[in-house]
Amino acid sequence: MEFGICSWFGYKYTYEDRIKLIKNAGFQSVMTWWGEESKEKNEPKELKPEIIRRHGLKLENVHFPFNGIDAIWKDSPDGDELLTKYLLLIDDCKTHQIPTVVMHVTGGDNPPPYSQTGLDRFKRIIERAEKNGITIALENVWRLEYLDYIFDSIESGKLKFCYDSGHENCFTPGMDCLAKYGAKLAALHLHDNDGAKDQHQFPFSGAINWKRIITKIKELNYDGALALEIDAQYSGVLDEYTAEAYLNEARDRAGKLFDL
């Protein structure tokens, strides 16, 4: 199994320098943001795939923006505008040979009710993804019933699931998202926390039962990267590591996960 990590991991280097550091630490794949509102302001998003591939890394997936995502469930101009934006971003993915997209379906723990309007918009998104040969992986965040509504209503080989271990631990404790949606697994966001809030820590730094998670991932015969979504800045350890040391530690933790 390959090991992957997000292109943003907390250190303010140029995008290309971060990719070089990721490569040097022994990772094989990268996940990256695909939007204008980003911490990665030093490179246009359109240059990222070429930079990643030029350094011999695989572009595992991209994450679409989720600012204002709750509007997708409302019969409003904002919802229509958001749909248009996502359809164009899917077209980008075809242009830049991006195989998989990660999306949120709500923006917090008090979204508007799920609706036929929102479902119809997701149908349009999946139809565009099918046309372009792109996989859409919906991520578990606060409210799993929105994932249930979409998965139960749309049948498509291009509609998949992104498992986020940190979100499960602090937003939906007691739920087993891999048991619930594992048959659709197409992306991983692995990170740890204390169970109280989203912290994007190294695996084994928080309260997550990693043995349970890795056992399940292996049982599912998942063939994607064992991918970390960690952030030294967000988790409060930026001053404890150089960027190189942080990535080396991340690579070591990924290896420990795989060995469980």
N, C-alpha and C positions, 0 to 999 in steps of 0.2 A: 504494500500500500504506500502511495506517495504521501508526503507531508506538505501541507499548505498553510498559508498565513495571509492575513489582510495586508495590503500594501501600506495602509496607515496603521502604525503600531505605536504612535505617540511622540515620535522624534521629528523635528522640523528640518529635515533634509530635503533636497530636491527629490522629485519623484524618481528620477533615474538612479540617484544615489541610494535611495531606500531599496530599490529593486536589486542593485548590486549587493547591498548588505544582506538581503534575504537570500540571494543565491549563494553568497559566501558562507552563510550559516548552515547550508545544507538542505534548504527547502527545495521542493521541486515544482510547486505551483503557487499561484497568487490569486486572491480575490481582490476586487477593486471596486470603488465607487463609480457610478455612471450618472453623474449629474453635475450641475454647475454650482450648487450650494454644497461646498465641500471644504474640508480642511486642506485638501490637496490642491491649493490654488496655483501652484507653480507650473502646472502643465494642463493644457486643454485635454479633456477626456479622450478626444479622438486620437491622441498620441500614445495613450497608455498601452493599448494592445501591442503595438509595434515595439515599444520599449521592453515590455515583459518578454516577448518572444525573442527579441534580439539578444537577450541575456540567457537564453536557453531554458526559460521557465514556461510552464503551461498556464494559460489564463483559465482558471477553474470556473469562475463565474463573475458576474458583476451585480452590484446591488443598486436597484433603482431608488431615487429619492422618495421619501415618504412624507415630506412636509405637506400638510393639508390633505392627507389621504382620506380623512373622514368624509370629505366632500363627495367621494365617489359613491356614497350611499344616499346622497340627497338629490332630489330633482331640482337642480340649480345650475346656473351658468358655470360656477366654479367646478362642479362635477363634470360638466361637459368639457371644460378646458383641461381638466386633469386627464380625462380619457384621451383626448387628442395628444397630449404630451406623451403619455405612455405608448400610444401607437407609434409615434415618431421615434421614440427611444428603442422600440422593438425593431424598427427598420434600421436603426443604427447598428444593432447587434448583428443583423444579417450582413451589413456592409463590412463590419470589422471582425467577422467570423467568431463571434462570442456565442458559445453554445447554450449557456444557462443564465437566467436572470433570477435574482432573489427579490421578492416583494413583500412588504407588509400589507395587511388588509384593513387595519385600524391604526389610529394614531395615539391611543391612550386607553385608560380603563373605563372611560365613559363615552363611548362612541355613539353616534345616532343608531337607531334600530337598523338591522339589516333589512334590505328591501329588494323588490323586483328590479327597481331602477339600478341599484348597485350590481345586482347579479347580471343584468343585461350588459352592463359595462364590462364586467369581468369576462362575459362570453365574448365580447368584441376583442378584448385583449388576447384571450386564448385563441380565437380564430386567426388573429394577425400572427400570433406566435406559430401556429400550425402552418400557416402559409409560408413563413420565413424559416421554418425548421428550428425554432428556438424553444427551449424548455423554460417554463415559468414555474419557479419553486416558491410557494407561499410559506412564509415563516411564522412560527408560533410566537405570539407576543402576549397580550393581556387576556384576550377573550377568544377562547377556542371555538365557541359556537359559531363564529363568523367563518372559520375554516370549515367547520362541519357543513354549514349552509352551502358554501361554494363547492366543496368536494362532493356533497350529496346531489348537487344540481347540475354539475357539468361533467360530462364524460369525455376525457381526452387523454391521449398518450403524452401530450405535452404539458399537462397540468400535474405538477409534482409538489413535493414537500421539502422545505429547508428546516432541519432540526437545530434549534438553538438551546443549548444546555443551560446557559445562564438564565435565559428568559423562563424556562420551565421551572428552575429552582426558586426564583424569587417572585414570579408573576402567577404561576399556576402550580404551587407546591402540592405534591401528592398525585399529580397527573403524570401519566407515562405516555408522553407524546410519541415515542418510538413504537410503543405497542399499538397506539391508536392510528398513526399515519405512516408507520414504517414501510409499508408496502409501496408507498409513493416516494420514498426517500431519494433525493437528488442533490442535496447539498448539506454541509455541516457547518455550524458556527459553534465551536467548542471553546468555552471559557468558564471560569469559576466565580462564585460569590459567596457571601455569608448567609444567603437566604432571605435577607432583609431588603436588599437593593441590588440593582444591576451594576456590577463593578468591573467586568472584563479582566479578571485576574488570570494569572497562570493556572492551568489545571493543577490540582493538589494544593492550592493555596486557600481554598474556601471549604464549603460544607458539602459539595456534591459527591454522591456515591459514584465514582467513575467506573468501578468494576461492573456495576449494573449497566451503565450506558455502553461501555465498550463491548461487553458480552453481547448485548442486543445488536449493536452495529455489525459485529462479526456474524451473528446468526442470520442477519438480513443479507449477507454476502454483498455488502455495499462495496462498489468498485471505484468510488470517487476518492478524493484526497481526505486524509484525516486533517481537517483544516481548523486552525486556531483563529478566533476573533478576539484577540487580546490587545490591550492598549495601556502602555506604561503610564501615560498621562492620566487617563481616566481612572486607573486603579491605584494611583498615588505612589508609584515606585519610580517615577522618572529620574529622581536624584540618586537612586540607589544603583543604577546601571548605566554604563555607556550603551549606545545603540547596539554595538557589536555584542557586548556581554548579554544584553537583554534578549537578542535574537538567538544567541547560543543557548541560553537557558531555556528559551521557548522550544528550540529544537530538541533539547534533552527531555523536556516535559512531554513533547509529542511522542518521542521514542518510548518513554515510560508508559504512556497511554496504550500504545500499540502492544506492549509486552504484557499488559494485564491479562 
